[in-house]
Amino acid sequence: MNLFTHLLVASAFAAGALLPISSFAQAATEHDHSHASAASAASLTEGEVKKVDQESSKVTLKHGEIKHLDMPGMTMVFTVRDKGLLATVKPGDKIKFMAVSEGGKLIVTDIQPSR
């Protein structure tokens, strides 16, 4: 009977040790699904080019609400992933753009003329 008790206690500890990992994995999986949903719901945001800095790959945009980033409209400087996107815009241009958050930094990944 003593051996049975030891096996039962050892099994309980083993199962208890796995529960937090299992819960964490489930939470991480659920988080990934919500992140994918947010990314798929992302859309282009309307804006106006205020300044273009080709050398540093930055653009200043006055933009409307960026819904998928939960950001109100404002004027701010963005880093542009592809410097080539800046070749087609100048201050005063009305545009639509896509911005993403990577490592706490907002990056413009696409710029299109507004129609």
TAQUINOR-V928645 format. One line per field, one symbol per residue. phi: phi as a letter, one per 40 degrees, with the letter a starting at -180 (. if undefined). psi: psi as a letter, one per 20 degrees, with the letter a starting at -180 (. if undefined). burial: I if it has 9 or more other C-alpha atoms within 8 Angstrom, else O. A space follows every 10 residues. Layout:
phi = ???
psi = ???
burial = ???
//
This chain:
phi = .ccccccccc ccccccccdc cccccccccc cccccccccc ccbcbcabcb abbddcfbbc bcbcdbccbf bccabacbcb cbdccccbba dgccbbabbb bbggbcbcba bbccb
psi = hhgggghggg hgggghhhgh gggggggggh ghghghgghh iqrqpqrpph qpnggjlqpp porapngijl prqrprpqqp gohhhiijqr pipprprpqq pokjppppip pqqp.
burial = OOOOOOOOOO OOOOOOOOOO OOOOOOOOOO OOOOOOOIOO OOOOIIIIII IIOIOOIIII IIIIIIOIOO OOIOOOOIII OOIOIIOOII IOIIIIIIII IOOOOIIIIO IOOOO
//
